[in-house]
Amino acid sequence: MVRYLLTICLSLWAALPIHAQNTAYPARPVKFIVPITPGGSNDVVARVIAQKLTEQWGQAVTVDNRPGAGMNLGADLVAKSPPDGYTWLLGANNIFVTNPHVGKTPFDVFKDFTPISQVALVPFVLVVHPSVPAKNVAELVAYAKANPDKLNYGSSGNGSPQQLASEMLNHAAGIQMQHVPYKGAVPAITDLLGGRIQVFIGAVNSLLPHIKEGKLRLIAGAGGKRFAAFPDLPAIAETVPGVALDVWLGVFMPAGVPKDVVARVNADIARVLQLPDVKANLSGQGIETAPSSPEALAATIKDDYARWGKVIREANIKAD
């Protein structure tokens, strides 16, 4: 009789939902997917969060770089993972608000993910090669109009944030800089330093060392307002209204993750991002910590999806 009752209890326990068994989340290591190669803004932020949560939880949060297909490869891996809270994505906004417009994605950005928290804002800035005789946006626009075939701008590929911001500037300022797509920001910056392209709008943490060395000239910020880390740097929109690129990073899990897991991870990530050493580390690289609620992140995706869809259609931007 005792054996019979024990068998029934074990069967009932095995039938419980994953989250009912997982009362002590996290009970095992977490895989944190970063859909780019090591060293970029996404990777930097993910590793800072992973290290701090590993220390706090006593469970490993391991960064796993899965680049490819414009970040879609890593994102798709997360979308198709079990919704148990042990596979995360550090996703940039282009996965959710531009990639679906420039080419077919293997996932539905609104149905296949659980937003957890926005974690950071990555300032993008406008820089030029020193051979360009422009020290501000107005001078750059005037030079481009006077030399319509002379300026080329680089990007990390068709549909990338760099191309979107540059095409916004082209359209709003009435100029026509020519697009040169690359397979990543690193080769684009290499050619920019060599003068083979002249203009670039990219992540400040990648460009700052070259700016400090005088190899590139910093013209303006590309965000909707001035960056807290660079209060004296004018935004492009102050000269050419309507040109704004706000790049955010967020943490996501597959759709269907239990609400208690979402709440736990959201709260712990917010706590990590408020630590003085974390804020100092990231701000030193030009990255601003920006935690949010899951609901706020979902609303941001919805708004940005509509806004960037309009830009992409008007500029007729297609995927590589």
N, C-alpha and C positions, 0 to 999 in steps of 0.2 A: 504493500500500500504506500509506504514511504517513497519507494522508488517510483511508483506511478505518479505521485504528487510532484516529485522533483522533476520528472520528465515534463509534466504539464507546465510547471513554472519556467523551465528553461525554454520551452517552446514559445511561451508568451513573451518572454524577454527578447528572444530572437526576432519576434514579429514587431517589436516596438520600432517606431521611426528612428532614424539615425540620431536626430537631435535629442530624443528622449534618453538614449543610451549615453550620449556625449555630454553629460552634465558638467564635466570638468574641462570644458573647451579652453584652450587647445590640448587635446590628449595625445597628439602626435605631431611630427614636424609639418610645417606649412611650406608649400612651394609657391614662390612669388615670381610669376612670369613677367619678364621685361622684354617687349617685342623689338628691341634694337640691340646692336652690339654694345659691349661694355664701354663706358666712358661718357656717354651722352647724358643729358639732363635727367631723362627718365631713370637711367641706371644709377646715377648719383643719388637721387631721392629715394629710390627703392632700397638701396644698400644702407642708407642712414636709418630708414624706418625698420628694416629687417634686423639690423644690429641691435637697436634699442629694444625692440619687442622680444628678441631672443634673450636678452639680458633680463627683461622683466618677467617673461613667462617661464623661463627654464625649458622652453621648447624651441627647436631650431626653426627659424624663418629663413629659408634658403632662396637666394636670387638665382633664377634660371633664365639666361638670355636666349630668346628664340626669335631672331630677326628674320625678316623676309616678307615679301608681298605687301610692302608699304605698311608694315606692322600688323597686317591682317592675319599672318600665320600664327603668331603668338596669341593674338586675341581669340582666334578660332579655337585654339587648344583649350583655353579657359572656358569659352562658351560651351564646349562639348564635354567638360569635366563633370564629375558627380557634384551635386549641389550640397556638399557636406561641410563647406567652409575651409577646406584645406588646399584649395588652388585659387590663387589670386592673380589679378592682372594689374600692373601699373600702366595705365593707358593714357596716352596723350589725346587731346581733343580731336585731332584729325581722324582717329579711328572711328569716332562716333558721329562727327558732324561734317566731314568732307569726303572721306573714303566712300561712303554710300552713294554720293552724288557723281563721283568721277569714274566709278567702275563697280561691278557687281561684287558684293561682299558675301562670304560664305556663312554669314550669320545675320540676324536681325538685331540692330543696335538697341531697339526698344523692347524686345521680347526675350533675348537670350542672355541678358546680364542683370545682375543685381548691383546697383550703385551703392558703394559703401561710404566714400568720402572724397571730396576734392582734397588734395594735399598740398599743391604748390602752384604758383604762377611763375612762368618762365619768361622774363622780359625779352622781347625781340627788339633789335635795334637796327637802324639803317647805317651802313658804313660804305665808304667808297675807297678805291685805291688812291694813293696820294697823287697820282697823275691827273686825277679829275680836279679841275679848278673850282671846287665848290666847298664852302664851309658850313652851309646850312641848306635847308630844304628849298627855299626860294631860289638860291643860286643853282642848285642842282636841276630844278625844273627849268629855269631859264637856259642853262647849258644844254639840257636835253632837247629843248625846242629849237635852239640854234644849231644843234648837231644831231639831227634826227636819226642818223644811221650809225652813230659813233658809240653809244652806250649799250653794253650787254649786261644783263643781270643773271646771276646763277641761282640755282635751287637744288634741293635734294631729290628732285623728280617732279613729274607732272602731277598736279593735285596737291603738292606739298604746301605747308604753311608759307614757305619762302616765296613760292610762285603766287599764291593767293594774295599775299600782302603787296607784292610788286605789281600785280595786275590791277589791284585796287588803286595803287598810286598812278599807274599808267592812265587808267580810265578817268579818275577824278581830276588829275592835273592836265589832261589833254596831251600827254607825251607818249612816245612809243619806244621804250627800251626793249631790246630783243632778249627773249628768254633762252638760256642755255641750261638744260636740265642735266643733273649728275646723279649718280647712284649713291646718294648720301651727301651730307653736309661737308664732311672732311675733304673729299676731292674738290668740291666747289670752293672751299676756303683756300685750298692749295693754289688753285688757278687764280683766285682773287689776289692772293699775295704776289703771284707772278705777273699780275697785270693782264692776264688773258681774258678775264672778265673785269668789269669796273665797279659794279654795284652789287650789294648783297644785303638782304634783310634776314637776319638769323639770330639764334639764341646768344644772349650776351656772354654767357659763361664760356662759349667756344671762341668768341671774338675778343674778349677782354685782354688776354695776354698780348695779342698782336696790336691792339689799340694802344696799350701802355708802352709798347716798344716803338711806336710811331710808324708801324708798317701799314696800318689802316687808319683812316680818318673817321671818327665818330660824328655822324650828322644829326641823328634824332632817334627818339624812342618810337617804337611802332605800336605801343598800347593805346587804349582809349584815353588814358590820362598819364600824367608823369609818374614815373616809378618812384616808390619811396626810397629805394637805394640810390637813385640818381635824380634828386629833386631839381637840379639845375639843367637837366637835359630836356629840351623841348620835345613835345610829341609831334609826329608828322601832321597829325590832325589840326595842330595849331596854325599850320600854314595851308594845308590842303584838307579841308573838312571832310569827314566821312571815312578817312583812311585810318583804320584801327584793327590791330590784330592782338587779341589777348589769348595767349597760349596757356592752357591749364593742364595739370596732371591730376589723375584721380585713381582711386583703388576700386576695383570691381571684382565680383565673384560671379559664378554662373547663376542663371535664374533659378529661383526656388530655394535659396539658402534660408535656413530658419531665422526668424526675426531676432531671436535672442543672440545668435551668433553675429548678425549684422550690428546689433546694438553694442555688443562687447567690443568688436573690432573697431567700430567707429569711435567709441569713447577712448580706447587705448591709443589709437592713432592720433587723435586730437591731443591727448596728453603728451605723447612723444613730441609732436610738432611744437609744443609750447616750451619744451626744455631749452634753457638758455644756450647750451652748447650746440644743440641742433639748429636753432635759429641763427646762431653766429656762423656755424659751418656753412649753411646753405646761403645765407645773405652775403658771405664773403665771395661766393661764386655767382652772385647776382640773382639768386633764386629766392623767391618770397614764399614762406610757408603760408598756407591758406586752407585750413581744415573747414569742412562744412558738414551739414546733415545729409543723409542719403536723399532726402526730398529736394534739398536745394541743388544737389548735383544733377538729379533727374531733370529739374526745371531748366538748368543751364544747358543741358544737352538739347532739350526741346527747342529752346530759343535759338541757340547757335546753329542747329540743324537747318532751321528755316532761313536764317540770315545768310549763312554761307552757301546754301543751295542757290539762292538768288545770284550771288556773286559768280558762282561757277557757271551757271547757265548763261549769264550775260557775257562772260569772258570765253565761253565755249571751251572750257578746260576739260580735257579727257585724260584718262589714266595712261601710263606708259604701255 
